[in-house]
């Protein structure tokens, strides 16, 4: 796993390849509905074992009303964080 600025996907892929890894999946994290992605979470695996890369749907933290989205609340609950 790695995190980097959303616009740095090419840089992450190059660094992964240099380390013998491949980008298997990534997910953009959007701070608020209507905004652009702030950062992305990348799943890496040994290149020889990696599945074809897949782009997961973005995780939007807050809706237009400024409240946390249900998806983000569910993620927090899954990690044992209070909602």
Secondary structure, DSSP 8 states (H G I E B T S, - for coil): -EEEEGGGHHHHHHHHHHTTEEEEEEEEEEEETTS-EEEEEEEEEEGGG----EEEEEEEEE-TTSSB-HHHHHHHHHTT---
